Amino acid sequence: MHLQLLPVFACLAAAAAAPTSTTPSSVASAGLSDALIAKVRANALNISTHSWEIGTLAEALTELEWPALSVFGADAIPPPRRLPARENARDVLQIAEQPQADLKPFVQYRVVANKAPGSLPLIDGDGAVGDPASIGSAVLLRNWTRPDLKNTSFSDAAAGQLQYLLQDAPRTPEGAISHRESQVQLWADFVYMAPPFIAYYGALQGGKAGQALLQEAYDQCRLYRDVLRDPQTGLWHHILLGDGTDDSLWGTGNGWAAAGMLRVLETIRGSASAKVMKEQQKNLTSWVDEILTGAWQYQHPNGTLFNYLNDATSFADTSSTALLATSSFRLATLTGSPRHIPAAVRALRLIRASVDADGWLQGTVDPLSFSTPSAPGVHSPEGQSFVLLLHSAWRDFLA
């Protein structure tokens, strides 16, 4: 599924015009140690409780520990019906189902086991339409690889989540699914939560119905971009339409959008519909690049991005820095272009310096307020998962 990385490294040496010169050895030396990543992972498991935090964690674990099952892995779609022992995805699948007693960190999740009878979303989304769907890919993987083919609990749960998104959730007149239940409102965050699930559902379903879902996932990215994109910078506003908007160019929101579109792109590329959806793939690639280009122009010399990307009076934020660097490594692996690698390496070095000895990412935005730093001693669950995503993207870039 991926291009060979040797051409990328060859191009890196020629990128003399880049602000920071990068070589294969300097890229390889920029990452975090496996021991520190293990601590980051343990902390993420302990503090991820909201729907989108659980979904992001499940995706991070998939990319980190089971890369062959991630949509970024070669021949990942469809996954094997029976997982081999070395690729059992045990922790990811346990997020989708009721865990065993020896998997204490997962007791708080039990997503399908705890799903309210008759409810369509996989989990309470605290008023968000898209957030529960972030867990959907893990549920789909659990259903696909279930040993008991008579067990329909996972397929029923995933189908209910899909029905809620496509039939029950409010939409704009143009067809964009609202991120909020109570009003029609678009958040950049949505693009990481729902379209990747819709796309993965379609890729596994196959046929005309599956292709229609892949198109729906693409269309949601397109419709969200139509509304949220700032024409001056190519970056996305955070929240528009309805009451309580936030028209800032929020770093994490742009990170969500870029990373979500990459997952949709890779899902389409790995699907049976790849050959007939070339234009969609081209557009998604361009839209991700557009966000990264807009974001890195505001990178500070030490590698950080600020919470509001174009506002130097805001504060440095490691969460958005990590997530946008993740997409930079992923896009380079996909396209063979090293364009964003110097910025991504600077960001990676900053993240490495910002993870303390106990595995906590410091210097994050408060993910619930969007506008203030995390309080002293308080850590960002999504930030922890972003570090895992970044480590995985960097590792795969080097492979």
C-alpha positions in Angstrom: 0.0 0.0 0.0 2.9 2.3 0.7 5.6 3.7 -1.6 9.2 2.7 -0.9 10.9 5.1 1.5 14.3 5.2 -0.2 13.3 7.8 -2.7 12.0 10.0 0.2 15.4 9.8 1.9 17.2 10.6 -1.3 15.0 13.7 -1.7 15.7 14.8 1.9 19.3 15.4 1.1 18.3 17.7 -1.7 15.9 19.8 0.5 18.6 22.4 1.2 16.1 25.1 1.1 14.2 23.7 4.0 14.6 25.7 7.3 16.2 22.6 8.9 18.4 20.1 7.1 17.3 16.5 7.8 19.1 13.3 7.0 18.0 9.7 7.5 20.1 9.4 10.6 18.7 12.6 12.1 15.2 11.5 11.4 15.9 8.1 13.0 17.4 9.7 16.1 14.5 12.1 16.7 12.0 9.6 18.1 11.0 8.4 21.6 12.4 5.2 23.1 10.2 2.1 23.3 10.4 2.2 27.1 9.0 5.7 27.2 6.3 4.9 24.7 5.3 2.0 27.0 4.7 4.5 29.8 2.8 6.9 27.5 0.6 3.9 26.5 -0.1 2.9 30.1 -1.0 6.5 31.0 -3.3 6.8 28.0 -5.2 3.6 29.1 -5.6 4.9 32.6 -7.1 8.3 31.8 -9.1 7.9 28.5 -12.8 7.9 29.4 -14.8 10.1 27.0 -16.1 8.5 23.8 -13.6 10.3 21.5 -10.7 9.6 23.8 -11.5 5.9 23.8 -11.9 5.8 20.0 -8.6 7.7 19.5 -6.9 5.3 21.9 -8.2 2.3 20.0 -6.8 3.7 16.8 -3.5 4.6 18.4 -3.1 1.1 19.8 -3.9 -0.4 16.4 -1.3 1.7 14.6 1.3 1.2 17.4 1.0 -2.5 18.1 -0.9 -4.1 15.2 0.2 -2.1 12.2 -0.7 -4.8 9.8 -4.4 -4.3 10.9 -4.3 -0.5 10.5 -5.5 1.0 7.3 -2.0 2.3 6.9 -0.7 -1.3 6.7 -0.2 -3.1 3.4 -3.1 -5.4 2.6 -5.0 -4.4 5.7 -8.3 -4.4 4.0 -9.9 -6.8 4.6 -8.2 -8.1 7.7 -7.9 -11.9 8.2 -11.0 -13.6 9.5 -8.8 -15.3 12.1 -6.1 -13.2 13.6 -2.7 -14.9 14.0 -1.2 -15.1 17.4 1.4 -12.4 16.7 -1.4 -10.0 15.4 -4.2 -10.8 17.8 -5.0 -7.1 18.5 -6.1 -8.2 22.0 -6.2 -4.8 23.6 -8.0 -3.1 20.7 -10.6 -5.8 20.5 -11.1 -5.7 24.3 -12.1 -2.1 24.0 -14.9 -3.2 21.8 -16.2 -6.0 24.0 -16.5 -6.9 27.7 -13.0 -7.5 28.9 -11.7 -10.5 30.9 -10.8 -10.0 34.5 -7.0 -10.0 33.8 -7.4 -6.9 31.6 -8.1 -4.4 34.3 -7.3 -1.2 32.3 -10.1 -2.0 29.9 -12.8 -2.6 32.5 -13.9 1.1 32.1 -14.7 0.6 28.4 -16.8 -2.5 27.7 -18.3 -0.6 24.8 -20.6 -3.2 23.2 -21.3 -4.9 26.5 -22.4 -1.7 28.1 -24.4 -0.4 25.1 -27.9 0.6 26.2 -30.6 -1.6 24.8 -32.3 0.0 21.8 -29.7 2.8 21.5 -28.0 3.4 18.2 -24.8 5.2 19.1 -22.1 2.9 20.5 -21.6 5.0 23.6 -22.8 8.2 25.2 -21.3 11.0 23.2 -22.0 13.9 25.6 -24.2 15.5 23.0 -21.8 14.9 20.1 -23.0 13.0 17.0 -19.6 12.0 15.7 -17.6 11.1 18.8 -19.2 7.7 19.5 -18.4 6.6 15.9 -14.7 7.0 16.7 -14.9 3.6 18.4 -16.6 2.1 15.4 -13.5 0.8 13.6 -12.5 -1.3 16.6 -16.0 -2.7 16.8 -15.9 -3.6 13.1 -12.6 -5.3 13.5 -14.0 -7.3 16.4 -17.0 -8.3 14.4 -14.9 -9.3 11.3 -12.5 -11.5 13.4 -15.1 -12.9 15.9 -14.6 -16.7 16.4 -18.4 -17.3 16.9 -20.0 -16.5 13.6 -23.4 -16.7 15.3 -22.6 -13.7 17.5 -24.2 -10.7 15.9 -23.7 -8.3 18.8 -20.8 -6.4 17.2 -22.4 -6.2 13.7 -25.6 -5.0 15.2 -23.8 -2.4 17.2 -21.8 -1.1 14.2 -24.9 -1.1 12.0 -26.8 0.9 14.7 -24.0 3.5 14.8 -24.0 3.8 11.0 -27.8 4.1 10.9 -27.6 6.9 13.5 -25.0 8.8 11.5 -26.7 8.4 8.1 -30.4 8.5 8.9 -31.0 10.0 12.3 -28.4 12.7 12.8 -29.2 16.3 11.7 -27.6 17.6 8.6 -26.9 20.8 6.8 -29.0 21.5 3.6 -25.9 20.4 1.6 -25.7 17.1 3.5 -23.0 17.5 6.0 -23.7 15.5 9.1 -23.9 17.7 12.2 -21.3 17.1 14.9 -23.9 18.1 17.5 -27.2 16.5 18.3 -29.0 19.6 19.6 -28.3 21.8 16.6 -26.7 21.7 13.2 -23.1 22.6 13.8 -19.8 21.5 12.2 -16.7 20.9 14.2 -13.3 20.1 12.6 -13.0 17.3 15.1 -15.8 15.3 13.4 -13.6 14.4 10.4 -11.5 12.1 12.6 -14.5 10.6 14.4 -17.1 9.6 11.8 -15.8 9.5 8.2 -13.1 6.9 9.0 -15.7 4.6 10.5 -18.1 5.1 7.6 -15.2 4.4 5.2 -14.0 1.3 7.0 -17.6 0.0 7.1 -17.8 0.4 3.4 -14.5 -1.1 2.6 -15.4 -4.3 4.6 -18.9 -4.4 3.1 -17.7 -4.2 -0.5 -19.9 -4.1 -3.6 -22.0 -1.1 -4.6 -23.3 -0.5 -1.1 -19.7 -0.5 0.2 -18.6 2.0 -2.5 -21.5 4.2 -1.6 -20.3 4.3 2.0 -16.8 5.2 0.9 -18.2 8.0 -1.2 -20.2 9.2 1.8 -17.1 9.3 3.9 -15.3 11.3 1.2 -18.4 13.6 0.8 -18.4 14.4 4.5 -14.7 15.5 4.3 -15.6 17.6 1.3 -18.6 19.2 2.8 -16.8 19.9 6.0 -14.0 21.5 4.2 -16.4 23.6 2.1 -17.7 25.2 5.3 -14.7 25.3 7.6 -11.8 26.1 5.3 -10.2 29.6 5.7 -9.4 30.7 2.1 -6.4 32.9 3.3 -4.5 30.1 5.0 -6.0 26.8 3.8 -6.5 26.0 7.5 -9.9 25.1 9.1 -11.9 27.0 11.5 -12.8 25.0 14.6 -16.6 25.3 15.0 -19.1 27.0 12.6 -22.9 27.2 12.2 -25.4 27.3 15.1 -24.8 28.9 18.5 -21.5 28.9 20.4 -19.2 28.9 17.4 -15.4 29.1 17.5 -13.9 30.6 14.3 -10.3 30.2 15.5 -7.8 28.2 13.5 -7.5 25.8 16.4 -4.4 23.6 16.1 -6.0 20.4 17.4 -9.0 20.9 15.1 -6.7 21.1 12.1 -4.9 18.0 13.4 -8.1 16.1 13.7 -9.2 17.1 10.1 -5.9 16.1 8.5 -5.5 12.8 10.3 -9.1 11.9 9.7 -8.9 12.6 6.0 -5.7 10.5 5.8 -7.5 7.5 7.3 -10.4 7.9 4.8 -7.8 8.2 2.0 -5.9 5.1 3.0 -9.2 3.2 3.5 -10.3 4.0 -0.1 -6.8 3.1 -1.4 -7.0 -0.3 0.3 -10.5 -1.0 -0.8 -11.9 -2.8 -3.9 -13.1 0.6 -5.1 -9.7 2.2 -5.3 -9.5 2.1 -9.1 -12.8 3.9 -9.6 -12.2 6.5 -6.8 -8.9 8.0 -8.1 -10.2 11.5 -8.1 -11.4 11.3 -4.5 -8.0 10.0 -3.5 -6.3 12.9 -5.3 -8.5 15.5 -3.6 -8.0 14.0 -0.1 -4.2 14.0 -0.6 -4.4 17.6 -1.7 -6.6 18.6 1.2 -4.3 17.1 3.8 -1.3 18.7 2.3 -3.2 22.0 2.3 -3.7 21.9 6.1 -0.1 20.8 6.7 1.2 23.6 4.5 -0.9 26.1 6.3 0.0 24.9 9.8 3.8 24.6 9.5 4.2 28.1 8.3 3.4 29.1 11.9 5.8 26.6 13.5 8.2 28.2 16.0 11.9 27.7 16.0 11.8 25.1 18.8 9.3 23.0 16.8 6.1 23.9 18.5 2.8 25.1 17.2 0.6 27.4 19.2 -2.9 26.5 20.3 -4.4 29.0 17.8 -2.0 28.4 14.9 -1.9 32.0 13.5 -2.0 33.7 16.9 1.4 34.2 18.5 -0.3 35.6 21.6 -1.8 32.2 22.5 0.3 29.4 24.0 2.4 26.6 22.8 0.5 23.3 22.5 2.1 19.9 22.2 -1.1 18.1 21.4 -1.7 19.7 18.1 2.0 19.7 17.3 2.1 15.9 17.8 -1.0 15.2 15.7 0.0 17.4 12.8 3.5 15.9 12.8 1.8 12.5 12.7 0.0 13.4 9.5 3.2 14.8 8.0 5.0 11.5 8.4 2.0 9.6 7.1 1.6 11.8 4.0 5.3 11.5 3.2 5.1 7.7 3.4 2.1 7.8 1.1 3.3 10.3 -1.5 7.1 9.9 -1.3 7.4 13.7 -0.9 9.7 15.0 2.0 8.1 18.4 1.9 6.8 18.4 5.5 9.5 16.2 7.0 11.8 19.0 8.3 8.9 20.5 10.2 7.7 17.1 11.4 11.2 16.2 12.7 11.4 19.5 14.6 8.0 18.8 16.1 9.0 15.2 17.0 12.0 16.5 18.8 9.9 18.9 20.8 7.4 16.1 21.7 10.3 13.9 22.9 11.5 16.7 25.1 8.0 17.3 26.4 7.3 13.8 27.6 8.5 13.5 31.1 10.2 10.4 32.7 6.8 9.0 33.8 5.4 9.1 30.3 3.2 12.2 30.5 3.0 14.7 27.7 3.4 18.1 29.1 2.4 21.5 27.6 -1.0 20.4 26.2 -4.1 22.4 25.6 -7.1 21.5 27.9 -9.1 19.4 25.5 -12.4 20.3 27.1 -11.9 24.1 27.1 -9.9 24.4 23.8 -8.6 27.8 24.9 -6.5 27.2 28.0 -3.5 25.1 28.8 -4.0 21.9 30.9 -3.8 22.8 34.6 -0.7 21.7 36.5 -0.8 18.0 37.2 -3.7 17.4 34.7 -2.9 15.6 31.5 -4.6 15.3 28.2 -5.9 11.8 27.3 -6.0 12.6 23.6 -2.5 14.1 23.9 -1.2 10.8 25.2 -2.7 9.0 22.2 -1.3 11.5 19.8 2.2 10.7 21.1 1.5 7.0 20.2 0.1 8.0 16.8 3.2 10.1 16.2 5.6 7.3 17.2 3.8 4.9 14.9 3.9 7.3 11.9 7.6 8.0 12.4 8.4 4.3 12.7 6.5 3.5 9.6 8.1 6.3 7.7 11.5 4.8 8.6 10.5 1.3 7.7 
